[in-house]
């Protein structure tokens, strides 16, 4: 199944998310939606730094690593 970033942004519009830059000593930041998490990642170098966004759902967590985070950043730019 192909990754659909627009669908992910829509489906996770009210799910708590954390953003973790993969740098020693950096703490995870918590956000109320995937869009807010992607904006934070974008504004803090997620386009070129290694980053991981975790969507916290009731039954499972979904993790978007660096490549998919960059795809989410691009999709958000195109939708605005």
Phi and psi in degrees as GROMACS dihedral restraints (atoms count N, CA, C in turn):
[ dihedral_restraints ]
;  ai    aj    ak    al  type     phi  dphi    fc
    3     4     5     6     1   -77.1    20    10
    4     5     6     7     1   146.4    20    10
    6     7     8     9     1   -76.5    20    10
    7     8     9    10     1   125.1    20    10
    9    10    11    12     1  -111.2    20    10
   10    11    12    13     1    98.7    20    10
   12    13    14    15     1   -64.1    20    10
   13    14    15    16     1   -34.7    20    10
   15    16    17    18     1   -65.4    20    10
   16    17    18    19     1   -42.5    20    10
   18    19    20    21     1   -64.0    20    10
   19    20    21    22     1   -41.5    20    10
   21    22    23    24     1   -61.4    20    10
   22    23    24    25     1   -45.4    20    10
   24    25    26    27     1   -62.0    20    10
   25    26    27    28     1   -38.5    20    10
   27    28    29    30     1   -71.2    20    10
   28    29    30    31     1   -47.3    20    10
   30    31    32    33     1   -67.4    20    10
   31    32    33    34     1   -26.0    20    10
   33    34    35    36     1  -109.6    20    10
   34    35    36    37     1    29.6    20    10
   36    37    38    39     1   -69.5    20    10
   37    38    39    40     1   -18.8    20    10
   39    40    41    42     1  -128.5    20    10
   40    41    42    43     1    21.4    20    10
   42    43    44    45     1   -96.2    20    10
   43    44    45    46     1   136.3    20    10
   45    46    47    48     1   -64.8    20    10
   46    47    48    49     1   138.5    20    10
   48    49    50    51     1  -133.6    20    10
   49    50    51    52     1   153.3    20    10
   51    52    53    54     1  -122.3    20    10
   52    53    54    55     1   147.5    20    10
   54    55    56    57     1  -117.5    20    10
   55    56    57    58     1   128.2    20    10
   57    58    59    60     1  -129.1    20    10
   58    59    60    61     1   115.7    20    10
   60    61    62    63     1   -80.7    20    10
   61    62    63    64     1   135.0    20    10
   63    64    65    66     1   -84.0    20    10
   64    65    66    67     1    66.6    20    10
   66    67    68    69     1  -130.4    20    10
   67    68    69    70     1   134.4    20    10
   69    70    71    72     1   -53.8    20    10
   70    71    72    73     1   131.5    20    10
   72    73    74    75     1    85.1    20    10
   73    74    75    76     1    -2.2    20    10
   75    76    77    78     1   -88.3    20    10
   76    77    78    79     1   135.4    20    10
   78    79    80    81     1   -88.4    20    10
   79    80    81    82     1   154.7    20    10
   81    82    83    84     1   -76.3    20    10
   82    83    84    85     1   145.8    20    10
   84    85    86    87     1  -111.6    20    10
   85    86    87    88     1   142.0    20    10
   87    88    89    90     1  -105.5    20    10
   88    89    90    91     1   139.9    20    10
   90    91    92    93     1  -136.6    20    10
   91    92    93    94     1   154.9    20    10
   93    94    95    96     1   -81.8    20    10
   94    95    96    97     1    -6.1    20    10
   96    97    98    99     1  -156.9    20    10
   97    98    99   100     1   162.8    20    10
   99   100   101   102     1   -66.0    20    10
  100   101   102   103     1   -38.5    20    10
  102   103   104   105     1   -60.5    20    10
  103   104   105   106     1   -44.6    20    10
  105   106   107   108     1   -63.0    20    10
  106   107   108   109     1   -38.5    20    10
  108   109   110   111     1   -65.9    20    10
  109   110   111   112     1   -41.4    20    10
  111   112   113   114     1   -66.1    20    10
  112   113   114   115     1   -41.0    20    10
  114   115   116   117     1   -61.4    20    10
  115   116   117   118     1   -44.3    20    10
  117   118   119   120     1   -61.4    20    10
  118   119   120   121     1   -45.8    20    10
  120   121   122   123     1   -60.3    20    10
  121   122   123   124     1   -45.8    20    10
  123   124   125   126     1   -59.5    20    10
  124   125   126   127     1   -46.6    20    10
  126   127   128   129     1   -71.9    20    10
  127   128   129   130     1   -13.9    20    10
  129   130   131   132     1  -116.8    20    10
  130   131   132   133     1    24.2    20    10
  132   133   134   135     1    92.9    20    10
  133   134   135   136     1    16.0    20    10
  135   136   137   138     1   -64.0    20    10
  136   137   138   139     1   -14.4    20    10
  138   139   140   141     1   -74.9    20    10
  139   140   141   142     1   -19.7    20    10
  141   142   143   144     1  -134.8    20    10
  142   143   144   145     1   -14.1    20    10
  144   145   146   147     1   -93.1    20    10
  145   146   147   148     1   156.6    20    10
  147   148   149   150     1   -74.0    20    10
  148   149   150   151     1   128.7    20    10
  150   151   152   153     1  -146.3    20    10
  151   152   153   154     1   155.2    20    10
  153   154   155   156     1  -136.7    20    10
  154   155   156   157     1   129.8    20    10
  156   157   158   159     1  -111.0    20    10
  157   158   159   160     1   128.5    20    10
  159   160   161   162     1  -113.4    20    10
  160   161   162   163     1   127.0    20    10
  162   163   164   165     1   -97.6    20    10
  163   164   165   166     1   121.7    20    10
  165   166   167   168     1   -95.7    20    10
  166   167   168   169     1   107.0    20    10
  168   169   170   171     1  -106.4    20    10
  169   170   171   172     1   168.0    20    10
  171   172   173   174     1   -58.5    20    10
  172   173   174   175     1   -44.8    20    10
  174   175   176   177     1  -102.5    20    10
  175   176   177   178     1   -15.4    20    10
  177   178   179   180     1  -162.2    20    10
  178   179   180   181     1   163.3    20    10
  180   181   182   183     1  -108.3    20    10
  181   182   183   184     1   144.0    20    10
  183   184   185   186     1  -112.7    20    10
  184   185   186   187     1   129.1    20    10
  186   187   188   189     1  -112.5    20    10
  187   188   189   190     1   127.2    20    10
  189   190   191   192     1  -109.2    20    10
  190   191   192   193     1   111.8    20    10
  192   193   194   195     1   -81.4    20    10
  193   194   195   196     1  -172.9    20    10
  195   196   197   198     1   -49.6    20    10
  196   197   198   199     1   -51.2    20    10
  198   199   200   201     1   -61.1    20    10
  199   200   201   202     1   -47.5    20    10
  201   202   203   204     1   -71.4    20    10
  202   203   204   205     1   -30.6    20    10
  204   205   206   207     1   -62.8    20    10
  205   206   207   208     1   -42.4    20    10
  207   208   209   210     1   -62.3    20    10
  208   209   210   211     1   -38.2    20    10
  210   211   212   213     1   -63.8    20    10
  211   212   213   214     1   -41.7    20    10
  213   214   215   216     1   -63.8    20    10
  214   215   216   217     1   -40.3    20    10
  216   217   218   219     1   -61.2    20    10
  217   218   219   220     1   -45.8    20    10
  219   220   221   222     1   -64.1    20    10
  220   221   222   223     1   -41.4    20    10
  222   223   224   225     1   -63.9    20    10
  223   224   225   226     1   -39.0    20    10
  225   226   227   228     1   -66.0    20    10
  226   227   228   229     1   -39.8    20    10
  228   229   230   231     1   -61.7    20    10
  229   230   231   232     1   -41.0    20    10
  231   232   233   234     1   -70.4    20    10
  232   233   234   235     1   -29.6    20    10
  234   235   236   237     1   -83.3    20    10
  235   236   237   238     1    -8.1    20    10
